[in-house]
Amino acid sequence: MNRKQFEKRSYIFASSIIILAIETGIMLYVWYWHYNTGIPKAFYFWGHIFIAAVYFIILLFSSAMYGGLKIGSFRMIELTLSQGFATLITNVIFYGIICLLSYRFPTIIPLLTGMIVQCFAVGLWIIASTLLYRMFFPPVDVLLVYGGTNQDTILEKFATRRHQFKVTKSMKVTEDIETICEEVPHHEAVMLWDIPNESRNAVFKCCYESDVDIYVSPKIMDIVLKGSQNLHLFDTPLLYTKADPVEAEQRIIKRLFDIVLAIVMIVITSPIMLITAICVKACDGGSVFYKQVRCTRGNREFKIIKFRSMIEHAEEDGVARLASKHDYRITPVGKVIRKLRIDELPQLFNVLAGDMSFVGPRPERPEIIKEYIRKMPEFSYRTKVTAGITGYAQVYGKYNTRPYDKLKLDLYYIENFSVWLDLRLIILTIKTLFLIGSAEGVADETEGAVSGSDE
């Protein structure tokens, strides 16, 4: 770790401790003056220290989960949303602890008041710490080395992270490798984007030898290998990739978890589903549900159930089309339930039936899968696991993310599967429901285009 990286990490660590301590102090005040006296046996000094420590640990865990402490990586609005969710989750758990200690349900007014003060403190902290970070640590000077992908498309992605990266020079990989290597030492980092393996290896070695940081846009096989096990054949290291990345016992645990959670969620959301069904029916008198053939594990076909958000017979010409950003086929009620993701709730019954899981690659239509596989054969790898309501691509991508990039995200999930990862993605899904970009339709008819290379 070089000095600049150490300084960045130290700054983020110090900033994180400050806001966690402030939030804990606010809630400790609420506990001491409003809740401690209402429990059968009041706490004293070390008891208050224990309560503060428990709150701090829960808040730290929640903040790390939602990325609320990623100063310099997230934009201010993302940080605000992330830390706001972390604070909300922590306070819900804290109220549960208070209820257990009190043997009753005490008023939540003091807790809500404290949370308002916390949110105000978080807002000030985010503004101050982010501005200071950007003053002390300007964007990384990046040399972009790109291949077949259009340069403008890549620069558009960088434009969304101006506070992190500054592309000072771009070079196409078709240029002389020696010329590229001569340019490498003049930059803080090099971004290798969609370039052939042979060229990538050559430039990678130049960067490594020059002690320059390297960012690589991974290829499909890179992601598969990342989930490999490390083995040794005598004195030779090996990477072992299983044909089926999910163990049998993991599938059993995942299925039991799906059944229990689906039953609980159906009971909790039944009033919402009833109201939605009435609204959909009243909107145009058409059918309430929309069923469509999708594919799950092993390319097995099933009928996915959703609340109808489009006009009846939206695809009467028989051509499968993804919804566009301003699709005329979406009904007024449909716009609301799509934005709030309420149209997805009937899929809980698909989960209960075993056709879907809570977490997994999003199920696609057979005809769209065939089209993607024709241009991108690796797309079939997604069906190694059961399709899901949410997933890695839904949390970290957008609705209009390129299919090639969605595939990378889905494969990362498949190759790194764990029950813990499932729980984490379910928790993070709550955050994505409030991010407008994740629910957008495609910008135009080119969404289905597949671009990318796995040379």
Residue, then its C-alpha position, 0 to 999 in steps of 0.5 A: m500500500n503506497r502513502k496516498q492509499f494509506e492516507k485515503r484509508s486513514y481518512i475514511f476510517a477516521s471519518s467513519i468513526i466520527i459519524l458512528a460515534i455521533e449517531t451512537g451518542i445521540m441514541l445513547y442520550v435517548w436511551y438514558w433519558h427516555y427508556n432506561t427508567g422504563i425498564p424493570k431494572a434500570f442500567y447504570f454506568w457499565g450497563h450504558i456502556f454495554i448498550a452503547a457498544v451494542y448499538f455501535i456494532i449494529l450500526l457499523f454492520s449496517s453501514a458496512m452492508y449498505g455502503g454508507l461509509k464509502i466516502g470518495s466512492f459514492r456520490m453524496i446522494e448515494l451516501t445519504l440514502s445508504q447511511g439513512f437505511a443503515t440508521l433506520i435498520t439499526n434503530v428498528i433493531f434497537y427498538g426491538i432490544i428496548c422492547l425485550l428489556s422493557y417487557r412491553f412496547p414503549t413509545i417510539i416518539p423519543l426514538l423517532t426524534g433521535m433518528i431525525v437528529q441523527c439524519f441531520a447529523v449524517g447529512l452534515w457529515i456527508i457534505a463535510s467529509t466528502l468535500l474535504y475528501r475531494m479537496f485532499f484527494p483529487p480524482v485518480d489520473v487514469l490512462l484508458v487502454y480500450g479495445g473493441t468497445n466504443q470509446d465514447t461509451i466508456l467515457e460516459k461511464f467515467a463521467t458518472r464518477r468524475h469525483q473518482f477518476k479522471v481519464t487524462k489520456s485514451m489509447k486504443v490497444t491496436e496502437d504499438i504496445e511499446t508506445i502504450c508501455e512508455e505512457v504507463p508510468h506517467h499516470e496513477a492508474v491504468m484502466l484496461w477495458d475490453i481488450p484481447n488477452e494477449s495485449r492485456n497481459a502485455v500491458f498488465k505486466c508493464c503496469y505491474e513492473s512500473d508500480v502503477d495501479i491497474y483496473v481491469s474490465p473482466k472477461i467471462m472466464d476471469i469471473v469464473l476463475k475468480g470463484s475457483q478453489n486454490l489447489h496444489l499438485f505437489d509444487t504446482p498451484l492449480l485452480y479448480t472450478k466445479a461444474d456445479p458451483v452450488e453444493a447439494e447442501q447449499r441448495i437444500i438450505k437455500r430452498l428451505f429459506d425460500i419456502v419460509l420467507a415466501i410464506v411470511m412475505i405472502v402473509i405480510t404483503s397480502p393487503i398490498m396485493l389485494i389493493t393492487a389487484i383492485c386498482v389494475k382491474a379498475c384501470d381498464g377492466g382487463s386481467v389482473f395478472y400477467k403470465q409469461v413463459r420464462c426459463t429457470r435452472g437447466n433452461r426449464e420453462f415455467k410461467i412467471i406471474k406478475f401484476r399486469s402493468m401494460i395494456e392487454h395484448a401488448e405483444e399481440d404481434g408475437v414479437a418479444r420486446l423489452a419495455s422501453k423508457h417511455d413505453y406507450r404500452i404501460t398503463p397509468v397504474g402500471k407506471v406506479i407499480r413498476k416504479l415501486r416494484i409492486d408488480e413483482l409481488p405475485q412472484l412470491f408464489n413462483v418461489l413457493a412453487g420452486d420455479m424461482s428463488f428469492v436470489g438468482p439471475r433474472p429469468e428471461r424469455p426463451e426467445i430472448i435467451k436464444e437471441y442472446i446466446r446466438k451473439m453471446p454463447e456464454f449467456s447460457y451459463r446463467t441457468k446453472v442456478t434457479a432464477g431469482i426475484t432479485g440478484y447480483a445484477q439487480v442490486y449492482g446493475k440497472y434495468n438498462t445495463r448491457p446484457y454482457d455486463k449483466l451476465k458478468l454480474d450474474l456469473y459473479y454471484i453463481e461462482n461466489f454463491s453462499v447463503w450469506l451472499d443471498l442474505r446480503l443481496i436481499i438486504l441491499t435490494i431494499k436500497t435499490l427499490f429507491l434508486i430510480g435508475s435501477a427500475e428504468g426501462v431501456a433507453d431505446e431499441t438498442e438495449g438488446a444489443v450485445s456487445g463485449s468480447d471474451e477473446 
